Amino acid sequence: MAGHRRVTVRDIAAETGMSIATVSRALNNHHAVTPATRALVHDAAERLRARIGQSGKPKGGAVFVRCPYVLTDYFGLIVSSIAETLTLHGRQLVLTAGEAAQRTPLLADLDGRDGLTGVIVILPPEPGDDLVELQRRRIPFVVVDPRTTLPRDIVSVSAAHFAGARRLTAHLVELGHRRIGVIGGPTEWLASDARLAGHNAALADVGVLPSGELLRSVEPNTDRGHGAAGELLDLPERPTALVCFNDKAAVGALSAAAERGLRVPGDLSITGFDDLDLAQATGLTTVRQPLQEMGRMAVSLLVRLLEQHELDALHIELATELVVRSSTAPPAGR
Protein backbone atom coordinates (compact mmCIF):
# COMPACT_ATOMS: atom_id res chain seq x y z
CA MET A 1 0.00 0.00 0.00
CA ALA A 2 1.08 3.57 -0.58
CA GLY A 3 2.31 4.15 2.96
CA HIS A 4 4.25 0.89 3.21
CA ARG A 5 5.91 0.51 -0.19
CA ARG A 6 8.01 2.99 -2.17
CA VAL A 7 8.99 2.93 -5.80
CA THR A 8 12.69 2.05 -6.04
CA VAL A 9 15.32 2.76 -8.68
CA ARG A 10 15.34 -0.96 -9.39
CA ASP A 11 11.55 -0.92 -10.01
CA ILE A 12 11.89 1.90 -12.52
CA ALA A 13 14.81 0.19 -14.26
CA ALA A 14 12.73 -2.98 -14.66
CA GLU A 15 9.76 -0.94 -15.93
CA THR A 16 11.76 1.01 -18.53
CA GLY A 17 14.46 -1.50 -19.47
CA MET A 18 17.14 1.07 -18.58
CA SER A 19 20.13 0.46 -16.35
CA ILE A 20 19.95 1.36 -12.66
CA ALA A 21 22.72 3.92 -13.19
CA THR A 22 20.81 5.68 -15.98
CA VAL A 23 17.62 5.81 -13.91
CA SER A 24 19.55 7.19 -10.94
CA ARG A 25 21.14 9.93 -13.05
CA ALA A 26 17.75 10.85 -14.54
CA LEU A 27 16.13 11.16 -11.12
CA ASN A 28 19.02 13.35 -9.96
CA ASN A 29 18.77 15.56 -13.08
CA HIS A 30 22.30 14.70 -14.18
CA HIS A 31 23.46 16.85 -17.10
CA ALA A 32 24.40 13.76 -19.18
CA VAL A 33 20.78 12.55 -19.35
CA THR A 34 18.64 13.76 -22.25
CA PRO A 35 15.28 15.42 -21.57
CA ALA A 36 13.51 12.55 -23.38
CA THR A 37 15.12 9.92 -21.15
CA ARG A 38 14.37 11.98 -18.05
CA ALA A 39 10.72 12.21 -19.09
CA LEU A 40 10.50 8.43 -19.65
CA VAL A 41 11.91 7.75 -16.20
CA HIS A 42 9.56 10.17 -14.45
CA ASP A 43 6.54 8.79 -16.36
CA ALA A 44 7.48 5.24 -15.34
CA ALA A 45 7.84 6.34 -11.72
CA GLU A 46 4.35 7.86 -11.76
CA ARG A 47 2.85 4.71 -13.26
CA LEU A 48 4.47 2.56 -10.59
CA ARG A 49 3.30 4.86 -7.79
CA ALA A 50 -0.24 4.62 -9.14
CA ARG A 51 -0.09 0.81 -9.21
CA ILE A 52 1.23 0.62 -5.67
CA GLY A 53 -1.46 3.03 -4.48
CA GLN A 54 -4.12 0.77 -5.97
CA SER A 55 -2.71 -2.54 -4.72
CA GLY A 56 -5.19 -4.45 -2.62
CA LYS A 57 -8.09 -2.48 -4.07
CA PRO A 58 -10.42 -4.05 -6.65
CA LYS A 59 -9.86 -2.77 -10.17
CA GLY A 60 -12.99 -2.00 -12.11
CA GLY A 61 -15.79 -4.57 -11.98
CA ALA A 62 -15.62 -8.20 -10.88
CA VAL A 63 -14.63 -11.17 -13.04
CA PHE A 64 -17.31 -13.85 -13.37
CA VAL A 65 -15.89 -17.39 -13.36
CA ARG A 66 -18.21 -20.22 -14.40
CA CYS A 67 -17.28 -23.86 -13.81
CA PRO A 68 -20.46 -25.97 -14.10
CA TYR A 69 -18.81 -29.04 -12.55
CA VAL A 70 -17.96 -30.27 -9.06
CA LEU A 71 -14.69 -28.69 -7.92
CA THR A 72 -12.74 -31.93 -7.62
CA ASP A 73 -8.97 -32.11 -7.97
CA TYR A 74 -9.14 -31.42 -11.76
CA PHE A 75 -11.50 -28.43 -11.80
CA GLY A 76 -10.52 -27.37 -8.30
CA LEU A 77 -6.90 -26.83 -9.36
CA ILE A 78 -7.96 -24.67 -12.31
CA VAL A 79 -10.43 -22.56 -10.29
CA SER A 80 -8.02 -22.12 -7.37
CA SER A 81 -5.28 -20.84 -9.66
CA ILE A 82 -7.75 -18.44 -11.33
CA ALA A 83 -8.82 -17.09 -7.93
CA GLU A 84 -5.23 -16.64 -6.73
CA THR A 85 -4.16 -14.91 -9.95
CA LEU A 86 -7.15 -12.57 -9.96
CA THR A 87 -6.20 -11.56 -6.41
CA LEU A 88 -2.66 -10.78 -7.55
CA HIS A 89 -4.16 -8.51 -10.21
CA GLY A 90 -6.36 -6.80 -7.61
CA ARG A 91 -9.59 -8.06 -9.18
CA GLN A 92 -12.67 -9.48 -7.50
CA LEU A 93 -14.05 -12.94 -8.25
CA VAL A 94 -17.67 -13.97 -8.68
CA LEU A 95 -17.87 -17.78 -8.95
CA THR A 96 -20.61 -20.19 -9.95
CA ALA A 97 -19.74 -23.89 -9.83
CA GLY A 98 -21.20 -27.37 -9.43
CA GLU A 99 -23.19 -29.59 -11.75
CA ALA A 100 -26.39 -27.79 -10.77
CA ALA A 101 -25.02 -24.78 -12.66
CA GLN A 102 -25.45 -26.75 -15.90
CA ARG A 103 -29.22 -26.30 -15.57
CA THR A 104 -28.78 -22.55 -16.00
CA PRO A 105 -27.37 -21.60 -19.41
CA LEU A 106 -24.38 -19.27 -19.47
CA LEU A 107 -26.24 -16.25 -20.84
CA ALA A 108 -29.07 -16.66 -18.32
CA ASP A 109 -26.48 -17.02 -15.56
CA LEU A 110 -25.02 -13.65 -16.55
CA ASP A 111 -28.35 -11.82 -16.71
CA GLY A 112 -28.95 -9.63 -13.67
CA ARG A 113 -25.31 -9.69 -12.55
CA ASP A 114 -24.27 -6.04 -12.48
CA GLY A 115 -20.77 -4.67 -12.37
CA LEU A 116 -19.03 -7.51 -14.20
CA THR A 117 -15.98 -6.53 -16.21
CA GLY A 118 -15.03 -9.91 -17.72
CA VAL A 119 -15.83 -13.62 -17.82
CA ILE A 120 -13.86 -16.89 -17.66
CA VAL A 121 -15.74 -20.06 -18.61
CA ILE A 122 -14.31 -23.54 -17.98
CA LEU A 123 -15.19 -26.44 -20.30
CA PRO A 124 -18.48 -24.76 -21.27
CA PRO A 125 -21.25 -27.25 -22.12
CA GLU A 126 -23.19 -24.58 -24.05
CA PRO A 127 -23.22 -24.56 -27.86
CA GLY A 128 -20.83 -22.27 -29.68
CA ASP A 129 -23.71 -19.93 -30.55
CA ASP A 130 -23.97 -18.90 -26.89
CA LEU A 131 -20.31 -17.92 -26.86
CA VAL A 132 -20.76 -15.96 -30.07
CA GLU A 133 -23.68 -14.14 -28.45
CA LEU A 134 -21.51 -13.37 -25.42
CA GLN A 135 -18.94 -11.95 -27.80
CA ARG A 136 -21.63 -9.87 -29.53
CA ARG A 137 -22.48 -8.32 -26.16
CA ARG A 138 -18.88 -7.05 -26.06
CA ILE A 139 -18.10 -8.74 -22.76
CA PRO A 140 -14.40 -9.70 -22.65
CA PHE A 141 -14.10 -13.42 -21.94
CA VAL A 142 -11.72 -16.38 -22.10
CA VAL A 143 -12.56 -20.07 -22.48
CA VAL A 144 -10.52 -22.62 -20.52
CA ASP A 145 -10.39 -26.12 -22.02
CA PRO A 146 -13.06 -25.61 -24.72
CA ARG A 147 -15.36 -28.58 -25.20
CA THR A 148 -16.04 -27.93 -28.90
CA THR A 149 -14.27 -26.08 -31.71
CA LEU A 150 -14.46 -22.32 -31.18
CA PRO A 151 -14.62 -19.51 -33.73
CA ARG A 152 -11.14 -18.24 -34.59
CA ASP A 153 -11.60 -14.91 -32.80
CA ILE A 154 -12.61 -16.31 -29.38
CA VAL A 155 -9.73 -16.43 -26.89
CA SER A 156 -9.02 -19.80 -25.28
CA VAL A 157 -6.38 -21.78 -23.42
CA SER A 158 -6.06 -25.56 -23.22
CA ALA A 159 -3.51 -28.35 -22.95
CA ALA A 160 -1.79 -29.82 -26.01
CA HIS A 161 -4.07 -32.87 -26.17
CA PHE A 162 -2.81 -34.22 -29.51
CA ALA A 163 0.87 -34.03 -28.61
CA GLY A 164 0.31 -35.51 -25.14
CA ALA A 165 -1.67 -38.47 -26.44
CA ARG A 166 0.79 -39.10 -29.23
CA ARG A 167 3.72 -39.21 -26.82
CA LEU A 168 1.79 -41.53 -24.48
CA THR A 169 0.98 -44.07 -27.18
CA ALA A 170 4.50 -43.75 -28.55
CA HIS A 171 5.71 -44.87 -25.11
CA LEU A 172 3.57 -48.02 -25.38
CA VAL A 173 4.71 -48.63 -28.95
CA GLU A 174 8.33 -48.33 -27.85
CA LEU A 175 7.65 -51.00 -25.23
CA GLY A 176 6.40 -53.30 -28.01
CA HIS A 177 2.61 -52.93 -27.79
CA ARG A 178 0.65 -53.02 -31.04
CA ARG A 179 -2.84 -54.16 -30.00
CA ILE A 180 -3.88 -51.20 -27.87
CA GLY A 181 -7.42 -50.59 -26.65
CA VAL A 182 -8.70 -47.04 -26.33
CA ILE A 183 -11.21 -45.81 -23.76
CA GLY A 184 -11.92 -42.38 -25.22
CA GLY A 185 -14.10 -39.52 -24.06
CA PRO A 186 -17.41 -38.38 -25.56
CA THR A 187 -17.22 -38.13 -29.34
CA GLU A 188 -18.47 -34.53 -29.36
CA TRP A 189 -15.62 -33.28 -27.18
CA LEU A 190 -12.72 -31.47 -28.83
CA ALA A 191 -10.23 -33.10 -26.47
CA SER A 192 -11.54 -36.57 -27.38
CA ASP A 193 -10.90 -35.99 -31.07
CA ALA A 194 -7.46 -34.51 -30.46
CA ARG A 195 -6.31 -37.32 -28.16
CA LEU A 196 -7.63 -40.03 -30.46
CA ALA A 197 -5.84 -38.38 -33.39
CA GLY A 198 -2.62 -38.29 -31.38
CA HIS A 199 -3.01 -41.97 -30.49
CA ASN A 200 -3.63 -42.93 -34.13
CA ALA A 201 -0.64 -40.87 -35.27
CA ALA A 202 1.66 -42.80 -32.93
CA LEU A 203 0.31 -46.10 -34.29
CA ALA A 204 0.74 -44.88 -37.87
CA ASP A 205 4.41 -44.22 -37.13
CA VAL A 206 4.90 -48.00 -36.86
CA GLY A 207 2.47 -48.96 -39.61
CA VAL A 208 -0.49 -49.97 -37.41
CA LEU A 209 -4.00 -49.01 -38.52
CA PRO A 210 -6.58 -48.02 -35.87
CA SER A 211 -9.28 -50.61 -35.16
CA GLY A 212 -12.87 -49.72 -34.36
CA GLU A 213 -13.10 -52.96 -32.39
CA LEU A 214 -10.59 -51.56 -29.90
CA LEU A 215 -12.31 -48.20 -29.32
CA ARG A 216 -14.93 -47.30 -26.73
CA SER A 217 -16.19 -43.72 -26.20
CA VAL A 218 -17.65 -43.03 -22.76
CA GLU A 219 -18.16 -40.37 -20.11
CA PRO A 220 -14.72 -40.17 -18.48
CA ASN A 221 -15.40 -41.44 -14.97
CA THR A 222 -14.43 -44.52 -12.97
CA ASP A 223 -17.65 -46.49 -13.53
CA ARG A 224 -17.72 -45.95 -17.30
CA GLY A 225 -14.01 -46.68 -17.52
CA HIS A 226 -14.59 -49.94 -15.67
CA GLY A 227 -17.38 -50.98 -18.04
CA ALA A 228 -15.51 -50.06 -21.22
CA ALA A 229 -12.37 -51.83 -20.04
CA GLY A 230 -14.40 -54.96 -19.28
CA GLU A 231 -15.75 -55.01 -22.85
CA LEU A 232 -12.26 -54.66 -24.33
CA LEU A 233 -10.70 -57.25 -22.02
CA ASP A 234 -13.43 -59.77 -22.85
CA LEU A 235 -12.70 -59.66 -26.59
CA PRO A 236 -11.55 -63.02 -28.07
CA GLU A 237 -8.15 -61.40 -28.61
CA ARG A 238 -7.78 -58.92 -25.81
CA PRO A 239 -5.51 -55.86 -26.08
CA THR A 240 -2.12 -55.87 -24.40
CA ALA A 241 -2.55 -52.25 -23.30
CA LEU A 242 -5.35 -49.78 -22.59
CA VAL A 243 -5.12 -46.03 -23.23
CA CYS A 244 -7.74 -44.21 -21.13
CA PHE A 245 -9.14 -40.72 -21.64
CA ASN A 246 -8.26 -39.67 -18.10
CA ASP A 247 -6.96 -41.00 -14.80
CA LYS A 248 -10.45 -41.71 -13.45
CA ALA A 249 -11.32 -43.96 -16.39
CA ALA A 250 -7.92 -45.63 -15.96
CA VAL A 251 -8.66 -46.42 -12.31
CA GLY A 252 -11.86 -48.12 -13.47
CA ALA A 253 -9.79 -50.09 -15.98
CA LEU A 254 -7.40 -51.17 -13.21
CA SER A 255 -10.39 -52.56 -11.30
CA ALA A 256 -11.70 -54.43 -14.38
CA ALA A 257 -8.27 -55.98 -14.93
CA ALA A 258 -8.05 -57.10 -11.30
CA GLU A 259 -11.49 -58.75 -11.52
CA ARG A 260 -10.19 -60.86 -14.43
CA GLY A 261 -7.02 -61.87 -12.64
CA LEU A 262 -4.82 -59.77 -14.94
CA ARG A 263 -1.63 -58.36 -13.50
CA VAL A 264 -0.74 -54.74 -14.28
CA PRO A 265 1.70 -54.32 -15.93
CA GLY A 266 2.71 -57.98 -16.28
CA ASP A 267 -0.37 -59.02 -18.30
CA LEU A 268 -1.76 -55.61 -19.24
CA SER A 269 -0.45 -52.03 -19.41
CA ILE A 270 -2.83 -49.18 -18.54
CA THR A 271 -2.38 -45.42 -18.98
CA GLY A 272 -4.33 -42.34 -17.96
CA PHE A 273 -4.29 -38.61 -18.65
CA ASP A 274 -4.21 -35.56 -16.29
CA ASP A 275 -1.84 -36.76 -13.51
CA LEU A 276 -4.24 -36.29 -10.63
CA ASP A 277 -3.41 -37.41 -7.09
CA LEU A 278 -5.07 -40.78 -7.72
CA ALA A 279 -2.64 -41.42 -10.61
CA GLN A 280 0.27 -40.97 -8.23
CA ALA A 281 -1.42 -43.15 -5.60
CA THR A 282 -2.00 -46.03 -8.06
CA GLY A 283 1.34 -45.83 -9.87
CA LEU A 284 -0.36 -44.88 -13.13
CA THR A 285 1.60 -43.89 -16.23
CA THR A 286 -0.15 -40.77 -17.46
CA VAL A 287 0.14 -37.35 -19.09
CA ARG A 288 0.45 -34.33 -16.83
CA GLN A 289 -1.75 -31.41 -17.81
CA PRO A 290 -0.62 -27.95 -16.60
CA LEU A 291 -3.97 -27.32 -14.90
CA GLN A 292 -2.83 -24.49 -12.63
CA GLU A 293 -0.95 -22.78 -15.44
CA MET A 294 -4.11 -22.98 -17.57
CA GLY A 295 -5.92 -20.99 -14.88
CA ARG A 296 -3.12 -18.46 -14.58
CA MET A 297 -2.89 -18.06 -18.35
CA ALA A 298 -6.66 -17.52 -18.60
CA VAL A 299 -6.44 -14.61 -16.17
CA SER A 300 -3.42 -13.17 -17.97
CA LEU A 301 -5.27 -13.26 -21.29
CA LEU A 302 -8.41 -11.74 -19.79
CA VAL A 303 -6.46 -8.90 -18.17
CA ARG A 304 -4.85 -8.12 -21.50
CA LEU A 305 -8.30 -8.01 -23.09
CA LEU A 306 -9.58 -5.72 -20.34
CA GLU A 307 -6.63 -3.40 -20.79
CA GLN A 308 -7.16 -3.46 -24.57
CA HIS A 309 -3.77 -4.95 -25.37
CA GLU A 310 -3.17 -6.59 -28.74
CA LEU A 311 -3.42 -10.39 -28.74
CA ASP A 312 -1.60 -12.16 -31.55
CA ALA A 313 -2.23 -15.70 -30.27
CA LEU A 314 -5.91 -16.31 -29.50
CA HIS A 315 -5.87 -20.11 -29.07
CA ILE A 316 -3.07 -21.12 -26.70
CA GLU A 317 -2.08 -24.73 -26.08
CA LEU A 318 0.18 -25.43 -23.09
CA ALA A 319 2.67 -28.27 -23.27
CA THR A 320 1.95 -31.56 -21.49
CA GLU A 321 4.42 -33.99 -19.94
CA LEU A 322 4.60 -37.80 -20.09
CA VAL A 323 4.91 -39.29 -16.58
CA VAL A 324 6.01 -42.92 -16.63
CA ARG A 325 5.18 -45.00 -13.56
CA SER A 326 4.67 -48.68 -12.80
CA SER A 327 1.48 -49.39 -14.82
CA THR A 328 3.26 -49.89 -18.15
CA ALA A 329 5.74 -52.52 -19.29
CA PRO A 330 6.51 -54.59 -22.41
CA PRO A 331 3.76 -57.06 -23.42
CA ALA A 332 3.84 -60.46 -21.76
CA GLY A 333 6.21 -62.85 -23.49
CA ARG A 334 8.28 -60.12 -25.11
Helices and strands as residue ranges (DSSP letters): H 9-16, H 20-27, H 35-54, E 62-67, H 73-88, E 93-97, G 99-103, H 106-110, E 116-122, H 128-136, E 141-144, E 156-159, H 161-175, E 180-184, H 190-204, G 212-214, E 215-217, H 222-233, E 241-244, H 247-259, E 269-271, H 277-281, E 286-288, H 291-306, E 315-318, E 321-323
